[in-house]
Amino acid sequence: MSDWLHIAKQELVSTNQKPRSEWRRSAPPLALWFYVLSKTFFAIALCSNQNQENSKSVALQRF
């Protein structure tokens, strides 16, 4: 009985570890996510900054 329980525990541990390692292999590293998010954030900030400057110059031209 104890041998069967030992084998069952080994199977459970090995099956629980496989999806985690497969998921980690398929997911990009965390540093890549931070890099992409920072690039996106700065691109949006730069774009909104240019839009504000353009709207100010248009408002000044009207006066």
mmCIF file of the N, C-alpha and C atoms, coordinates in Angstrom:
data_MODEL
# 
_entry.id   MODEL 
# 
loop_
_atom_site.group_PDB 
_atom_site.id 
_atom_site.type_symbol 
_atom_site.label_atom_id 
_atom_site.label_alt_id 
_atom_site.label_comp_id 
_atom_site.label_asym_id 
_atom_site.label_entity_id 
_atom_site.label_seq_id 
_atom_site.pdbx_PDB_ins_code 
_atom_site.Cartn_x 
_atom_site.Cartn_y 
_atom_site.Cartn_z 
_atom_site.occupancy 
_atom_site.B_iso_or_equiv 
_atom_site.pdbx_formal_charge 
_atom_site.auth_seq_id 
_atom_site.auth_comp_id 
_atom_site.auth_asym_id 
_atom_site.auth_atom_id 
_atom_site.pdbx_PDB_model_num 
ATOM 1   N N  . MET A 1 1  ? 0.830  -1.198 0.000   1.00 0.00 ? 1  MET A N  1 
ATOM 2   C CA . MET A 1 1  ? 0.000  0.000  0.000   1.00 0.00 ? 1  MET A CA 1 
ATOM 3   C C  . MET A 1 1  ? 0.870  1.255  0.000   1.00 0.00 ? 1  MET A C  1 
ATOM 4   N N  . SER A 1 2  ? 1.920  1.262  0.788   1.00 0.00 ? 2  SER A N  1 
ATOM 5   C CA . SER A 1 2  ? 2.764  2.455  0.857   1.00 0.00 ? 2  SER A CA 1 
ATOM 6   C C  . SER A 1 2  ? 3.514  2.676  -0.458  1.00 0.00 ? 2  SER A C  1 
ATOM 7   N N  . ASP A 1 3  ? 3.869  1.564  -1.158  1.00 0.00 ? 3  ASP A N  1 
ATOM 8   C CA . ASP A 1 3  ? 4.528  1.719  -2.460  1.00 0.00 ? 3  ASP A CA 1 
ATOM 9   C C  . ASP A 1 3  ? 3.590  2.380  -3.459  1.00 0.00 ? 3  ASP A C  1 
ATOM 10  N N  . TRP A 1 4  ? 2.337  1.980  -3.457  1.00 0.00 ? 4  TRP A N  1 
ATOM 11  C CA . TRP A 1 4  ? 1.355  2.565  -4.376  1.00 0.00 ? 4  TRP A CA 1 
ATOM 12  C C  . TRP A 1 4  ? 1.179  4.059  -4.092  1.00 0.00 ? 4  TRP A C  1 
ATOM 13  N N  . LEU A 1 5  ? 1.149  4.411  -2.795  1.00 0.00 ? 5  LEU A N  1 
ATOM 14  C CA . LEU A 1 5  ? 1.000  5.807  -2.395  1.00 0.00 ? 5  LEU A CA 1 
ATOM 15  C C  . LEU A 1 5  ? 2.223  6.621  -2.814  1.00 0.00 ? 5  LEU A C  1 
ATOM 16  N N  . HIS A 1 6  ? 3.395  6.023  -2.664  1.00 0.00 ? 6  HIS A N  1 
ATOM 17  C CA . HIS A 1 6  ? 4.629  6.706  -3.051  1.00 0.00 ? 6  HIS A CA 1 
ATOM 18  C C  . HIS A 1 6  ? 4.648  6.977  -4.559  1.00 0.00 ? 6  HIS A C  1 
ATOM 19  N N  . ILE A 1 7  ? 4.259  5.992  -5.357  1.00 0.00 ? 7  ILE A N  1 
ATOM 20  C CA . ILE A 1 7  ? 4.212  6.154  -6.817  1.00 0.00 ? 7  ILE A CA 1 
ATOM 21  C C  . ILE A 1 7  ? 3.171  7.203  -7.194  1.00 0.00 ? 7  ILE A C  1 
ATOM 22  N N  . ALA A 1 8  ? 2.040  7.191  -6.509  1.00 0.00 ? 8  ALA A N  1 
ATOM 23  C CA . ALA A 1 8  ? 0.987  8.169  -6.800  1.00 0.00 ? 8  ALA A CA 1 
ATOM 24  C C  . ALA A 1 8  ? 1.464  9.584  -6.491  1.00 0.00 ? 8  ALA A C  1 
ATOM 25  N N  . LYS A 1 9  ? 2.195  9.756  -5.402  1.00 0.00 ? 9  LYS A N  1 
ATOM 26  C CA . LYS A 1 9  ? 2.717  11.081 -5.059  1.00 0.00 ? 9  LYS A CA 1 
ATOM 27  C C  . LYS A 1 9  ? 3.739  11.548 -6.091  1.00 0.00 ? 9  LYS A C  1 
ATOM 28  N N  . GLN A 1 10 ? 4.584  10.628 -6.555  1.00 0.00 ? 10 GLN A N  1 
ATOM 29  C CA . GLN A 1 10 ? 5.570  10.994 -7.575  1.00 0.00 ? 10 GLN A CA 1 
ATOM 30  C C  . GLN A 1 10 ? 4.877  11.434 -8.859  1.00 0.00 ? 10 GLN A C  1 
ATOM 31  N N  . GLU A 1 11 ? 3.855  10.712 -9.265  1.00 0.00 ? 11 GLU A N  1 
ATOM 32  C CA . GLU A 1 11 ? 3.106  11.071 -10.469 1.00 0.00 ? 11 GLU A CA 1 
ATOM 33  C C  . GLU A 1 11 ? 2.446  12.433 -10.313 1.00 0.00 ? 11 GLU A C  1 
ATOM 34  N N  . LEU A 1 12 ? 1.887  12.686 -9.139  1.00 0.00 ? 12 LEU A N  1 
ATOM 35  C CA . LEU A 1 12 ? 1.219  13.951 -8.883  1.00 0.00 ? 12 LEU A CA 1 
ATOM 36  C C  . LEU A 1 12 ? 2.212  15.108 -8.954  1.00 0.00 ? 12 LEU A C  1 
ATOM 37  N N  . VAL A 1 13 ? 3.380  14.919 -8.360  1.00 0.00 ? 13 VAL A N  1 
ATOM 38  C CA . VAL A 1 13 ? 4.400  15.971 -8.371  1.00 0.00 ? 13 VAL A CA 1 
ATOM 39  C C  . VAL A 1 13 ? 4.876  16.213 -9.796  1.00 0.00 ? 13 VAL A C  1 
ATOM 40  N N  . SER A 1 14 ? 5.112  15.152 -10.558 1.00 0.00 ? 14 SER A N  1 
ATOM 41  C CA . SER A 1 14 ? 5.624  15.338 -11.917 1.00 0.00 ? 14 SER A CA 1 
ATOM 42  C C  . SER A 1 14 ? 4.565  15.972 -12.822 1.00 0.00 ? 14 SER A C  1 
ATOM 43  N N  . THR A 1 15 ? 3.306  15.617 -12.663 1.00 0.00 ? 15 THR A N  1 
ATOM 44  C CA . THR A 1 15 ? 2.276  16.220 -13.510 1.00 0.00 ? 15 THR A CA 1 
ATOM 45  C C  . THR A 1 15 ? 2.010  17.661 -13.109 1.00 0.00 ? 15 THR A C  1 
ATOM 46  N N  . ASN A 1 16 ? 2.171  17.991 -11.821 1.00 0.00 ? 16 ASN A N  1 
ATOM 47  C CA . ASN A 1 16 ? 1.974  19.377 -11.400 1.00 0.00 ? 16 ASN A CA 1 
ATOM 48  C C  . ASN A 1 16 ? 3.099  20.276 -11.883 1.00 0.00 ? 16 ASN A C  1 
ATOM 49  N N  . GLN A 1 17 ? 4.287  19.752 -12.032 1.00 0.00 ? 17 GLN A N  1 
ATOM 50  C CA . GLN A 1 17 ? 5.417  20.579 -12.431 1.00 0.00 ? 17 GLN A CA 1 
ATOM 51  C C  . GLN A 1 17 ? 5.476  20.789 -13.937 1.00 0.00 ? 17 GLN A C  1 
ATOM 52  N N  . LYS A 1 18 ? 4.938  19.885 -14.717 1.00 0.00 ? 18 LYS A N  1 
ATOM 53  C CA . LYS A 1 18 ? 5.046  20.016 -16.172 1.00 0.00 ? 18 LYS A CA 1 
ATOM 54  C C  . LYS A 1 18 ? 4.346  21.255 -16.722 1.00 0.00 ? 18 LYS A C  1 
ATOM 55  N N  . PRO A 1 19 ? 3.103  21.539 -16.348 1.00 0.00 ? 19 PRO A N  1 
ATOM 56  C CA . PRO A 1 19 ? 2.469  22.730 -16.933 1.00 0.00 ? 19 PRO A CA 1 
ATOM 57  C C  . PRO A 1 19 ? 3.197  24.015 -16.577 1.00 0.00 ? 19 PRO A C  1 
ATOM 58  N N  . ARG A 1 20 ? 3.744  24.086 -15.372 1.00 0.00 ? 20 ARG A N  1 
ATOM 59  C CA . ARG A 1 20 ? 4.444  25.304 -14.969 1.00 0.00 ? 20 ARG A CA 1 
ATOM 60  C C  . ARG A 1 20 ? 5.680  25.511 -15.847 1.00 0.00 ? 20 ARG A C  1 
ATOM 61  N N  . SER A 1 21 ? 6.466  24.463 -16.079 1.00 0.00 ? 21 SER A N  1 
ATOM 62  C CA . SER A 1 21 ? 7.671  24.613 -16.894 1.00 0.00 ? 21 SER A CA 1 
ATOM 63  C C  . SER A 1 21 ? 7.297  24.882 -18.349 1.00 0.00 ? 21 SER A C  1 
ATOM 64  N N  . GLU A 1 22 ? 6.222  24.256 -18.843 1.00 0.00 ? 22 GLU A N  1 
ATOM 65  C CA . GLU A 1 22 ? 5.787  24.531 -20.213 1.00 0.00 ? 22 GLU A CA 1 
ATOM 66  C C  . GLU A 1 22 ? 5.290  25.965 -20.331 1.00 0.00 ? 22 GLU A C  1 
ATOM 67  N N  . TRP A 1 23 ? 4.559  26.442 -19.324 1.00 0.00 ? 23 TRP A N  1 
ATOM 68  C CA . TRP A 1 23 ? 4.057  27.816 -19.355 1.00 0.00 ? 23 TRP A CA 1 
ATOM 69  C C  . TRP A 1 23 ? 5.216  28.798 -19.332 1.00 0.00 ? 23 TRP A C  1 
ATOM 70  N N  . ARG A 1 24 ? 6.213  28.529 -18.495 1.00 0.00 ? 24 ARG A N  1 
ATOM 71  C CA . ARG A 1 24 ? 7.356  29.438 -18.418 1.00 0.00 ? 24 ARG A CA 1 
ATOM 72  C C  . ARG A 1 24 ? 8.140  29.438 -19.715 1.00 0.00 ? 24 ARG A C  1 
ATOM 73  N N  . ARG A 1 25 ? 8.218  28.292 -20.372 1.00 0.00 ? 25 ARG A N  1 
ATOM 74  C CA . ARG A 1 25 ? 8.940  28.234 -21.636 1.00 0.00 ? 25 ARG A CA 1 
ATOM 75  C C  . ARG A 1 25 ? 8.207  29.032 -22.712 1.00 0.00 ? 25 ARG A C  1 
ATOM 76  N N  . SER A 1 26 ? 6.891  29.010 -22.683 1.00 0.00 ? 26 SER A N  1 
ATOM 77  C CA . SER A 1 26 ? 6.126  29.685 -23.729 1.00 0.00 ? 26 SER A CA 1 
ATOM 78  C C  . SER A 1 26 ? 5.965  31.174 -23.446 1.00 0.00 ? 26 SER A C  1 
ATOM 79  N N  . ALA A 1 27 ? 6.093  31.607 -22.187 1.00 0.00 ? 27 ALA A N  1 
ATOM 80  C CA . ALA A 1 27 ? 5.913  33.019 -21.847 1.00 0.00 ? 27 ALA A CA 1 
ATOM 81  C C  . ALA A 1 27 ? 7.241  33.758 -21.967 1.00 0.00 ? 27 ALA A C  1 
ATOM 82  N N  . PRO A 1 28 ? 7.196  34.988 -22.497 1.00 0.00 ? 28 PRO A N  1 
ATOM 83  C CA . PRO A 1 28 ? 8.433  35.767 -22.573 1.00 0.00 ? 28 PRO A CA 1 
ATOM 84  C C  . PRO A 1 28 ? 8.909  36.164 -21.178 1.00 0.00 ? 28 PRO A C  1 
ATOM 85  N N  . PRO A 1 29 ? 10.180 36.469 -21.042 1.00 0.00 ? 29 PRO A N  1 
ATOM 86  C CA . PRO A 1 29 ? 10.693 36.883 -19.731 1.00 0.00 ? 29 PRO A CA 1 
ATOM 87  C C  . PRO A 1 29 ? 10.023 38.161 -19.238 1.00 0.00 ? 29 PRO A C  1 
ATOM 88  N N  . LEU A 1 30 ? 9.992  38.318 -17.936 1.00 0.00 ? 30 LEU A N  1 
ATOM 89  C CA . LEU A 1 30 ? 9.339  39.471 -17.330 1.00 0.00 ? 30 LEU A CA 1 
ATOM 90  C C  . LEU A 1 30 ? 10.004 40.779 -17.750 1.00 0.00 ? 30 LEU A C  1 
ATOM 91  N N  . ALA A 1 31 ? 11.317 40.755 -17.934 1.00 0.00 ? 31 ALA A N  1 
ATOM 92  C CA . ALA A 1 31 ? 12.040 41.965 -18.348 1.00 0.00 ? 31 ALA A CA 1 
ATOM 93  C C  . ALA A 1 31 ? 11.546 42.453 -19.708 1.00 0.00 ? 31 ALA A C  1 
ATOM 94  N N  . LEU A 1 32 ? 11.206 41.530 -20.594 1.00 0.00 ? 32 LEU A N  1 
ATOM 95  C CA . LEU A 1 32 ? 10.693 41.920 -21.913 1.00 0.00 ? 32 LEU A CA 1 
ATOM 96  C C  . LEU A 1 32 ? 9.355  42.634 -21.785 1.00 0.00 ? 32 LEU A C  1 
ATOM 97  N N  . TRP A 1 33 ? 8.499  42.164 -20.879 1.00 0.00 ? 33 TRP A N  1 
ATOM 98  C CA . TRP A 1 33 ? 7.211  42.832 -20.676 1.00 0.00 ? 33 TRP A CA 1 
ATOM 99  C C  . TRP A 1 33 ? 7.413  44.256 -20.183 1.00 0.00 ? 33 TRP A C  1 
ATOM 100 N N  . PHE A 1 34 ? 8.341  44.449 -19.232 1.00 0.00 ? 34 PHE A N  1 
ATOM 101 C CA . PHE A 1 34 ? 8.603  45.797 -18.728 1.00 0.00 ? 34 PHE A CA 1 
ATOM 102 C C  . PHE A 1 34 ? 9.166  46.693 -19.823 1.00 0.00 ? 34 PHE A C  1 
ATOM 103 N N  . TYR A 1 35 ? 10.021 46.149 -20.675 1.00 0.00 ? 35 TYR A N  1 
ATOM 104 C CA . TYR A 1 35 ? 10.595 46.921 -21.776 1.00 0.00 ? 35 TYR A CA 1 
ATOM 105 C C  . TYR A 1 35 ? 9.501  47.376 -22.739 1.00 0.00 ? 35 TYR A C  1 
ATOM 106 N N  . VAL A 1 36 ? 8.627  46.465 -23.114 1.00 0.00 ? 36 VAL A N  1 
ATOM 107 C CA . VAL A 1 36 ? 7.546  46.798 -24.049 1.00 0.00 ? 36 VAL A CA 1 
ATOM 108 C C  . VAL A 1 36 ? 6.589  47.813 -23.425 1.00 0.00 ? 36 VAL A C  1 
ATOM 109 N N  . LEU A 1 37 ? 6.238  47.622 -22.153 1.00 0.00 ? 37 LEU A N  1 
ATOM 110 C CA . LEU A 1 37 ? 5.337  48.564 -21.486 1.00 0.00 ? 37 LEU A CA 1 
ATOM 111 C C  . LEU A 1 37 ? 5.955  49.951 -21.371 1.00 0.00 ? 37 LEU A C  1 
ATOM 112 N N  . SER A 1 38 ? 7.247  50.023 -21.055 1.00 0.00 ? 38 SER A N  1 
ATOM 113 C CA . SER A 1 38 ? 7.885  51.339 -20.930 1.00 0.00 ? 38 SER A CA 1 
ATOM 114 C C  . SER A 1 38 ? 7.962  52.029 -22.284 1.00 0.00 ? 38 SER A C  1 
ATOM 115 N N  . LYS A 1 39 ? 8.301  51.297 -23.345 1.00 0.00 ? 39 LYS A N  1 
ATOM 116 C CA . LYS A 1 39 ? 8.346  51.889 -24.688 1.00 0.00 ? 39 LYS A CA 1 
ATOM 117 C C  . LYS A 1 39 ? 6.965  52.398 -25.094 1.00 0.00 ? 39 LYS A C  1 
ATOM 118 N N  . THR A 1 40 ? 5.939  51.614 -24.819 1.00 0.00 ? 40 THR A N  1 
ATOM 119 C CA . THR A 1 40 ? 4.575  52.019 -25.156 1.00 0.00 ? 40 THR A CA 1 
ATOM 120 C C  . THR A 1 40 ? 4.169  53.254 -24.368 1.00 0.00 ? 40 THR A C  1 
ATOM 121 N N  . PHE A 1 41 ? 4.483  53.275 -23.074 1.00 0.00 ? 41 PHE A N  1 
ATOM 122 C CA . PHE A 1 41 ? 4.131  54.412 -22.230 1.00 0.00 ? 41 PHE A CA 1 
ATOM 123 C C  . PHE A 1 41 ? 4.803  55.688 -22.730 1.00 0.00 ? 41 PHE A C  1 
ATOM 124 N N  . PHE A 1 42 ? 6.103  55.614 -23.038 1.00 0.00 ? 42 PHE A N  1 
ATOM 125 C CA . PHE A 1 42 ? 6.813  56.809 -23.488 1.00 0.00 ? 42 PHE A CA 1 
ATOM 126 C C  . PHE A 1 42 ? 6.343  57.254 -24.867 1.00 0.00 ? 42 PHE A C  1 
ATOM 127 N N  . ALA A 1 43 ? 5.971  56.321 -25.726 1.00 0.00 ? 43 ALA A N  1 
ATOM 128 C CA . ALA A 1 43 ? 5.447  56.691 -27.038 1.00 0.00 ? 43 ALA A CA 1 
ATOM 129 C C  . ALA A 1 43 ? 4.112  57.419 -26.896 1.00 0.00 ? 43 ALA A C  1 
ATOM 130 N N  . ILE A 1 44 ? 3.255  56.946 -26.010 1.00 0.00 ? 44 ILE A N  1 
ATOM 131 C CA . ILE A 1 44 ? 1.963  57.602 -25.782 1.00 0.00 ? 44 ILE A CA 1 
ATOM 132 C C  . ILE A 1 44 ? 2.177  58.973 -25.156 1.00 0.00 ? 44 ILE A C  1 
ATOM 133 N N  . ALA A 1 45 ? 3.088  59.078 -24.192 1.00 0.00 ? 45 ALA A N  1 
ATOM 134 C CA . ALA A 1 45 ? 3.362  60.359 -23.544 1.00 0.00 ? 45 ALA A CA 1 
ATOM 135 C C  . ALA A 1 45 ? 3.918  61.359 -24.553 1.00 0.00 ? 45 ALA A C  1 
ATOM 136 N N  . LEU A 1 46 ? 4.805  60.922 -25.420 1.00 0.00 ? 46 LEU A N  1 
ATOM 137 C CA . LEU A 1 46 ? 5.384  61.800 -26.436 1.00 0.00 ? 46 LEU A CA 1 
ATOM 138 C C  . LEU A 1 46 ? 4.316  62.255 -27.417 1.00 0.00 ? 46 LEU A C  1 
ATOM 139 N N  . CYS A 1 47 ? 3.462  61.344 -27.816 1.00 0.00 ? 47 CYS A N  1 
ATOM 140 C CA . CYS A 1 47 ? 2.389  61.671 -28.761 1.00 0.00 ? 47 CYS A CA 1 
ATOM 141 C C  . CYS A 1 47 ? 1.416  62.670 -28.143 1.00 0.00 ? 47 CYS A C  1 
ATOM 142 N N  . SER A 1 48 ? 1.031  62.461 -26.904 1.00 0.00 ? 48 SER A N  1 
ATOM 143 C CA . SER A 1 48 ? 0.086  63.385 -26.273 1.00 0.00 ? 48 SER A CA 1 
ATOM 144 C C  . SER A 1 48 ? 0.738  64.742 -26.039 1.00 0.00 ? 48 SER A C  1 
ATOM 145 N N  . ASN A 1 49 ? 2.035  64.765 -25.779 1.00 0.00 ? 49 ASN A N  1 
ATOM 146 C CA . ASN A 1 49 ? 2.757  66.017 -25.601 1.00 0.00 ? 49 ASN A CA 1 
ATOM 147 C C  . ASN A 1 49 ? 2.769  66.816 -26.908 1.00 0.00 ? 49 ASN A C  1 
ATOM 148 N N  . GLN A 1 50 ? 2.998  66.140 -28.026 1.00 0.00 ? 50 GLN A N  1 
ATOM 149 C CA . GLN A 1 50 ? 2.998  66.809 -29.331 1.00 0.00 ? 50 GLN A CA 1 
ATOM 150 C C  . GLN A 1 50 ? 1.606  67.324 -29.668 1.00 0.00 ? 50 GLN A C  1 
ATOM 151 N N  . ASN A 1 51 ? 0.582  66.575 -29.307 1.00 0.00 ? 51 ASN A N  1 
ATOM 152 C CA . ASN A 1 51 ? -0.787 67.015 -29.575 1.00 0.00 ? 51 ASN A CA 1 
ATOM 153 C C  . ASN A 1 51 ? -1.114 68.274 -28.783 1.00 0.00 ? 51 ASN A C  1 
ATOM 154 N N  . GLN A 1 52 ? -0.637 68.358 -27.549 1.00 0.00 ? 52 GLN A N  1 
ATOM 155 C CA . GLN A 1 52 ? -0.881 69.552 -26.737 1.00 0.00 ? 52 GLN A CA 1 
ATOM 156 C C  . GLN A 1 52 ? -0.173 70.763 -27.333 1.00 0.00 ? 52 GLN A C  1 
ATOM 157 N N  . GLU A 1 53 ? 1.061  70.577 -27.818 1.00 0.00 ? 53 GLU A N  1 
ATOM 158 C CA . GLU A 1 53 ? 1.796  71.692 -28.425 1.00 0.00 ? 53 GLU A CA 1 
ATOM 159 C C  . GLU A 1 53 ? 1.114  72.142 -29.713 1.00 0.00 ? 53 GLU A C  1 
ATOM 160 N N  . ASN A 1 54 ? 0.627  71.198 -30.504 1.00 0.00 ? 54 ASN A N  1 
ATOM 161 C CA . ASN A 1 54 ? -0.066 71.545 -31.746 1.00 0.00 ? 54 ASN A CA 1 
ATOM 162 C C  . ASN A 1 54 ? -1.351 72.307 -31.454 1.00 0.00 ? 54 ASN A C  1 
ATOM 163 N N  . SER A 1 55 ? -2.083 71.898 -30.435 1.00 0.00 ? 55 SER A N  1 
ATOM 164 C CA . SER A 1 55 ? -3.333 72.586 -30.108 1.00 0.00 ? 55 SER A CA 1 
ATOM 165 C C  . SER A 1 55 ? -3.052 73.989 -29.574 1.00 0.00 ? 55 SER A C  1 
ATOM 166 N N  . LYS A 1 56 ? -1.936 74.182 -28.865 1.00 0.00 ? 56 LYS A N  1 
ATOM 167 C CA . LYS A 1 56 ? -1.576 75.519 -28.387 1.00 0.00 ? 56 LYS A CA 1 
ATOM 168 C C  . LYS A 1 56 ? -1.236 76.435 -29.554 1.00 0.00 ? 56 LYS A C  1 
ATOM 169 N N  . SER A 1 57 ? -0.492 75.918 -30.532 1.00 0.00 ? 57 SER A N  1 
ATOM 170 C CA . SER A 1 57 ? -0.116 76.762 -31.667 1.00 0.00 ? 57 SER A CA 1 
ATOM 171 C C  . SER A 1 57 ? -1.338 77.107 -32.511 1.00 0.00 ? 57 SER A C  1 
ATOM 172 N N  . VAL A 1 58 ? -2.278 76.189 -32.647 1.00 0.00 ? 58 VAL A N  1 
ATOM 173 C CA . VAL A 1 58 ? -3.507 76.470 -33.391 1.00 0.00 ? 58 VAL A CA 1 
ATOM 174 C C  . VAL A 1 58 ? -4.320 77.526 -32.657 1.00 0.00 ? 58 VAL A C  1 
ATOM 175 N N  . ALA A 1 59 ? -4.375 77.438 -31.330 1.00 0.00 ? 59 ALA A N  1 
ATOM 176 C CA . ALA A 1 59 ? -5.123 78.419 -30.544 1.00 0.00 ? 59 ALA A CA 1 
ATOM 177 C C  . ALA A 1 59 ? -4.473 79.795 -30.652 1.00 0.00 ? 59 ALA A C  1 
ATOM 178 N N  . LEU A 1 60 ? -3.158 79.864 -30.682 1.00 0.00 ? 60 LEU A N  1 
ATOM 179 C CA . LEU A 1 60 ? -2.469 81.153 -30.804 1.00 0.00 ? 60 LEU A CA 1 
ATOM 180 C C  . LEU A 1 60 ? -2.662 81.757 -32.191 1.00 0.00 ? 60 LEU A C  1 
ATOM 181 N N  . GLN A 1 61 ? -2.753 80.919 -33.220 1.00 0.00 ? 61 GLN A N  1 
ATOM 182 C CA . GLN A 1 61 ? -2.953 81.428 -34.581 1.00 0.00 ? 61 GLN A CA 1 
ATOM 183 C C  . GLN A 1 61 ? -4.341 82.037 -34.743 1.00 0.00 ? 61 GLN A C  1 
ATOM 184 N N  . ARG A 1 62 ? -5.295 81.599 -33.978 1.00 0.00 ? 62 ARG A N  1 
ATOM 185 C CA . ARG A 1 62 ? -6.662 82.119 -34.102 1.00 0.00 ? 62 ARG A CA 1 
ATOM 186 C C  . ARG A 1 62 ? -6.772 83.543 -33.572 1.00 0.00 ? 62 ARG A C  1 
ATOM 187 N N  . PHE A 1 63 ? -5.896 83.934 -32.627 1.00 0.00 ? 63 PHE A N  1 
ATOM 188 C CA . PHE A 1 63 ? -5.993 85.272 -32.039 1.00 0.00 ? 63 PHE A CA 1 
ATOM 189 C C  . PHE A 1 63 ? -5.257 86.292 -32.837 1.00 0.00 ? 63 PHE A C  1 
# 
